[in-house]
Amino acid sequence: MIFDVLTLFPEMINAVLNQSIIGRAQKKGIITVNAINIRDFSRDKHHKADDYPYGGGTGMIMMAQPIYDAYLSIIEKIDYKPYVIYMSPQGKLLNQDIVKRLKELKHIIILCGHYEGVDERIIEKIVDEEISIGDYVLTGGELPAMVLIDAVSRCIPGVLSSGESYTEESLYNGLLEYPQYTRPYDFLGMKVPDVLLSGHHANIKKWRRKQSLLRTYLKRPDLFEKMNLSSEDMELLKEALKDLSG
């Protein structure tokens, strides 16, 4: 998987994505992350990449030409069209279904906006999809781009130690993850549930499923309403709610 990030601040991308799991995945050659400085493609002697909006208004708009030339610098070297995503508050809200769809692609270009956004013509010309990470305003698209890359990369085989590392996580299958514990067994009088020490794998699996159902029902009813639960899951949830009520 190749991620090319078109940005005014490549140092932000490199500083974060060269670390930890994503950094190790790059060293292994499983993914590639290129931060491409849009200013390098400006035709202005001061490397200006923004200008005042037509029609007036506050703030500055990123110019189409430097973005387009940065885009051309990528596609001129390949014989296919990468999938282009613009990180935008007007886009679809990122969720795990989108992540699972994107992980099947081989090459994604991510455009990071800044200031008051980008010239609309660049969106019309090169962008395939707009994606948002939430209904709030950020200074630029770099943080959302890194969120997207991290989320997608985790689902690519070999990035994590095993497939189970992400398939069991919150939201991957629509449910929140079950509670997790490690040593010591007793911390401030709070003990690890005995079932997790039993060695009985079927019972552990059942307990974890029950806890995932309960957590989703209580913490994210919006997610729970979308679930198509089996009769077995409904019984597990009833048991969990009964246990909770004491």
Secondary structure, DSSP 8 states (H G I E B T S, - for coil): -EEEEEES-HHHHHHHHTSHHHHHHHHHTS-EEEEEEGGGG--STT---EE--TT--SS-EE-HHHHHHHHHHHHTTSSS--EEEEEEEEEEE--HHHHHHHTT-SEEEEEE-BTT-B-HHHHHHH-SEEEES-SS--SBSHHHHHHHHHHHHTTSTTSSSSTHHHHTSTTTTSS-------S-SEETTEE--GGGGS--HHHHHHHHHHHHHHHHHHH-HHHHTT----HHHHHHHHHHHHHHH-
